[in-house]
Amino acid sequence: MGVGLPMDVVLGVVIKCLVFFFIVVTAVAYMVQFERKVIAHIQSRIGPSRVGPMGLLQPLADALKLISKETIFPRGADKVLYLLGPVFASAPAFLSYAVIPVGPNLSMFGQEITLYLADINVALLFIFAVASINIYGVFLAGWSSNNKYSLYGGLRSSAQMISYELGMGLSVMGVIMLAGSFSLVDIVNAQAKMPFLLLQPVGYLMFLIAGLAEINRIPFDLPEAEGELVAGFHTEYSGMRFGLFFLGEYANIITTSCIAVLLFWGGWNGPGVTQYPWLGPIWFTIKLVPHLFFMVWTRGTLPRFRYDQLMGFGWKVLLPIGLANILITGLIIALTQR
């Protein structure tokens, strides 16, 4: 006879899930708004300004437009896989937030509140495993659409994401060696005195580059390549099915930035956090915004690579540098522990 969880525990988890989901969806919507405004300023334009005060209701208008648009099935498409593509591309982006902590434990109304859904000892591996599912979504979308341009985009994206996943994995190995744990909470606590950015600058740069490639952002947006592939793997999608790809991409931008803050910038650590734990989420957000701006700035300023340059950089440059970084980090750790 099994023992069920107390109702208050179940209710607390459900409330946390709903709050996190609402925050993430809202953040993703306004990440799009943030990008459009920043790029507009870079290109001397105004950006969204008509819907709501200062254009703040533009994300809501975009969502209503996508929901109300007609969705169609391409002739000859595999309907089951065609429908699964957007799900595999968007759902993993939200699953990652289950193990991303945004602050230390808080005490409110006599209860201890954790600012994450779960702290598992392999949180970093969980994020990488979940993120790899995105590859299936992109490839299934391209292949099932019965469109050669979509197929080319899906194949490009699959090869690119697999290649740069290796670089991203190598970029975080130095952090894992220094912290001695895969738990994101333990990694942040290990940076209480010094952020790993100072100890792993090469790993940090590798992570940023591989992160851009993983989420298909300029200068690594070859899977879309509008001039060549008419938007690539999601050419045949419309309405909210297209919106799910859009949602997944921008959710991954925030996820990648959150992981960079946790692994290299000390997470929520900052002046006053020990005395006032509620400052933790504030410090986390302050560190997060520059990473989000970086993701937007690259799109507004950098040109796209050729595909051979993109793949060559991943295998011939990023991979050897990552292996060398691990070797040097291991030697330093071994020498300092004598």
C-alpha positions in Angstrom: 0.0 0.0 0.0 1.6 3.2 -1.1 1.8 6.4 1.0 0.5 9.5 -0.7 2.0 12.9 -0.5 0.4 15.4 1.9 -2.2 17.6 0.2 -0.3 20.8 1.2 2.8 19.5 -0.5 0.9 18.7 -3.7 -0.8 22.1 -3.7 2.5 23.9 -3.2 4.0 22.1 -6.1 1.0 22.9 -8.4 1.0 26.6 -7.4 4.8 26.7 -8.1 4.3 25.2 -11.5 1.6 27.6 -12.4 3.6 30.6 -11.2 6.7 29.5 -13.0 4.8 28.8 -16.2 3.1 32.2 -16.1 6.4 34.0 -15.5 8.2 32.1 -18.3 5.4 32.7 -20.8 5.3 36.4 -19.9 9.1 36.7 -20.1 9.1 35.0 -23.5 6.4 37.3 -24.9 8.3 40.4 -23.7 11.6 39.0 -24.8 10.2 39.4 -28.4 9.2 43.0 -27.5 12.6 43.7 -26.1 14.3 42.4 -29.2 12.2 44.4 -31.6 12.8 47.6 -29.6 16.5 47.1 -29.3 17.0 46.2 -33.0 14.8 49.2 -33.9 17.1 51.5 -32.0 20.2 49.9 -33.6 18.7 50.5 -37.0 17.3 54.0 -36.2 13.7 53.0 -36.2 10.9 53.3 -33.6 9.8 49.7 -33.2 6.4 48.6 -31.8 4.6 51.7 -30.5 1.0 51.6 -31.5 -0.6 48.8 -29.5 -1.0 49.9 -25.8 1.2 52.5 -24.1 4.7 52.5 -25.6 3.7 49.4 -27.5 3.6 47.2 -24.4 0.5 45.3 -25.5 2.2 44.3 -28.8 3.0 40.7 -27.6 -0.7 40.2 -26.7 -1.7 41.4 -30.1 0.8 39.1 -31.8 -0.5 36.1 -29.7 -4.1 36.8 -30.7 -3.1 37.1 -34.4 -1.3 33.7 -34.3 -4.2 32.0 -32.5 -6.8 33.4 -34.9 -4.9 32.6 -38.1 -5.9 29.6 -40.2 -3.8 26.5 -39.9 -3.4 24.2 -42.8 -1.8 20.8 -43.6 0.5 20.7 -46.6 -0.5 18.2 -49.3 1.4 14.9 -48.7 2.6 15.8 -45.2 2.8 13.2 -42.5 0.1 14.6 -40.2 1.2 12.9 -37.0 4.8 13.9 -37.2 3.8 17.3 -38.6 1.9 18.0 -35.4 4.6 16.6 -33.2 7.3 18.8 -34.6 6.2 22.1 -32.9 5.6 20.2 -29.6 9.1 18.7 -29.5 10.5 22.1 -30.4 8.8 24.1 -27.7 8.1 21.7 -24.7 11.8 21.1 -23.9 12.4 24.8 -23.5 9.8 25.0 -20.7 10.9 21.7 -19.0 14.4 23.2 -18.4 13.0 25.8 -16.1 12.0 23.1 -13.6 15.6 22.9 -12.3 16.8 26.5 -12.8 17.1 28.3 -9.5 16.7 32.1 -9.5 17.5 32.8 -5.8 18.3 31.3 -2.4 15.6 29.9 -0.1 13.3 32.5 1.4 11.3 32.4 4.6 7.8 33.8 4.3 4.9 33.4 6.8 6.8 30.8 8.7 7.4 28.7 5.6 10.6 28.1 3.6 10.1 28.8 -0.1 12.6 27.5 -2.7 12.9 29.5 -5.8 13.0 26.5 -8.1 10.8 23.5 -8.8 13.4 20.8 -8.1 17.0 20.7 -7.1 18.4 17.4 -8.5 22.0 16.4 -8.3 22.2 16.1 -12.1 20.4 19.3 -13.0 22.9 20.3 -15.6 22.7 16.9 -17.3 18.9 17.1 -17.2 19.0 20.5 -19.0 21.4 19.2 -21.7 19.3 16.0 -22.1 16.0 17.9 -22.4 17.6 20.5 -24.8 18.7 17.7 -27.2 15.0 16.8 -27.7 14.7 20.0 -29.7 16.7 18.5 -32.5 13.9 15.9 -33.1 11.3 18.7 -33.3 13.2 20.7 -35.9 14.1 17.6 -38.0 10.5 16.1 -37.8 9.1 19.5 -38.9 11.3 19.7 -41.9 10.9 16.1 -43.0 7.2 15.7 -42.4 6.2 18.9 -44.3 6.9 17.2 -47.7 8.8 20.3 -48.8 12.4 20.1 -50.0 13.3 23.5 -48.6 11.9 22.5 -45.2 13.9 19.3 -45.4 17.1 21.2 -46.2 16.5 23.5 -43.2 15.8 20.5 -40.9 19.0 18.7 -42.0 21.1 21.8 -41.6 19.7 22.5 -38.2 20.2 18.9 -37.0 23.8 18.8 -38.1 24.5 22.3 -36.6 22.9 21.6 -33.3 24.6 18.2 -32.8 28.0 19.8 -33.7 27.7 22.7 -31.3 26.2 20.6 -28.5 29.7 19.0 -28.2 31.2 22.5 -27.9 28.7 23.5 -25.3 29.2 20.4 -23.3 33.0 20.9 -23.3 32.5 24.6 -22.3 30.9 23.7 -19.0 33.2 20.8 -18.0 35.7 23.2 -16.4 32.9 24.6 -14.2 31.8 21.1 -13.1 35.4 20.3 -12.2 35.7 23.4 -10.1 32.4 22.9 -8.3 32.5 19.2 -8.0 28.8 18.9 -8.7 26.2 18.8 -11.4 23.6 20.5 -9.2 23.0 24.2 -10.2 22.4 25.1 -6.6 25.8 23.6 -5.6 27.5 25.4 -8.5 26.1 28.7 -7.5 27.1 28.2 -3.8 30.7 27.3 -5.0 30.9 30.8 -6.4 30.1 32.6 -3.2 33.6 34.1 -3.1 34.5 34.3 -6.7 32.4 33.8 -9.9 33.7 31.1 -12.2 33.9 33.7 -15.0 37.3 34.8 -13.6 38.5 31.2 -13.6 36.9 30.0 -16.8 36.9 32.9 -19.3 37.5 30.6 -22.2 34.7 28.3 -21.2 32.4 31.3 -20.9 33.1 32.5 -24.4 32.7 29.0 -25.8 29.3 28.7 -24.0 28.1 32.0 -25.5 29.1 31.0 -29.0 27.7 27.5 -28.8 24.6 28.9 -27.2 23.9 31.1 -30.2 24.5 28.2 -32.5 22.2 25.9 -30.5 19.2 28.2 -30.7 19.9 29.1 -34.3 20.6 32.8 -33.8 22.6 35.1 -36.0 25.3 34.5 -37.1 24.4 30.9 -36.9 20.8 31.0 -38.2 21.6 28.9 -41.3 18.6 26.5 -40.7 16.3 29.4 -41.6 18.3 31.4 -44.1 15.4 33.2 -45.6 17.2 34.1 -48.8 18.0 30.5 -49.6 15.3 28.3 -47.9 12.2 30.6 -47.5 12.4 30.2 -43.6 13.7 26.7 -43.5 12.3 23.9 -41.4 9.1 25.8 -40.5 8.2 27.0 -44.0 5.0 25.0 -44.1 3.7 26.0 -40.7 1.2 28.8 -40.0 -0.9 30.1 -37.1 -0.1 28.9 -33.6 1.9 25.9 -34.9 4.4 28.4 -36.2 4.0 30.3 -33.0 5.2 27.3 -31.0 8.5 27.3 -32.9 8.7 31.0 -32.2 7.9 30.4 -28.5 10.5 27.7 -28.2 13.3 29.8 -29.7 12.8 32.8 -27.4 12.3 30.5 -24.4 15.7 28.9 -25.3 17.3 32.4 -25.4 16.2 33.0 -21.8 17.2 29.5 -20.8 20.7 29.8 -22.2 21.2 33.2 -20.6 20.0 31.8 -17.2 22.5 28.9 -17.4 25.3 31.4 -18.3 24.5 33.4 -15.2 24.3 30.4 -13.0 27.5 28.8 -14.2 29.8 31.7 -14.8 28.4 34.9 -13.1 27.7 33.5 -9.7 23.9 33.2 -10.1 22.1 35.1 -7.4 25.2 35.8 -5.3 25.8 39.6 -4.7 26.2 42.2 -2.0 23.6 41.9 0.8 22.2 38.5 -0.3 23.4 36.8 2.9 21.6 39.2 5.1 18.6 39.8 2.8 17.9 36.7 0.6 15.2 38.5 -1.3 18.0 40.4 -3.0 19.0 37.1 -4.8 16.4 37.2 -7.6 17.2 40.9 -8.1 20.9 40.2 -8.5 20.0 37.3 -10.8 17.9 39.5 -13.0 20.6 42.3 -13.1 23.1 39.7 -14.4 20.6 38.2 -16.8 19.7 41.3 -18.8 23.2 41.9 -20.3 23.1 38.3 -21.7 19.7 38.9 -23.2 20.9 42.1 -24.7 23.9 40.3 -26.2 21.7 37.8 -27.9 19.7 40.6 -29.4 22.7 42.7 -30.3 24.3 39.9 -32.3 21.2 39.7 -34.5 21.1 43.4 -35.2 24.8 43.7 -36.1 26.5 40.5 -37.3 26.3 38.9 -40.7 25.5 35.2 -41.3 28.2 32.6 -41.7 28.4 30.4 -44.8 27.5 26.8 -43.8 31.0 25.4 -44.4 32.4 28.2 -42.2 29.9 27.4 -39.5 30.6 23.7 -39.4 34.3 24.2 -39.7 34.4 26.6 -36.8 32.5 24.1 -34.6 34.7 21.1 -35.3 38.1 22.7 -36.1 38.2 25.6 -33.6 35.6 25.2 -30.8 36.2 21.5 -30.2 40.1 21.7 -29.8 39.8 24.8 -27.6 37.3 23.1 -25.4 39.6 20.0 -25.0 42.6 22.2 -24.2 40.5 24.2 -21.6 39.6 20.9 -19.8 43.2 19.7 -19.8 44.6 23.0 -18.4 41.8 23.2 -15.8 42.5 19.7 -14.7 46.3 20.4 -14.4 45.7 23.5 -12.4 43.3 21.7 -10.0 45.7 18.9 -9.5 48.6 21.2 -8.8 46.7 23.4 -6.4 45.4 20.5 -4.4 48.8 19.1 -3.6 
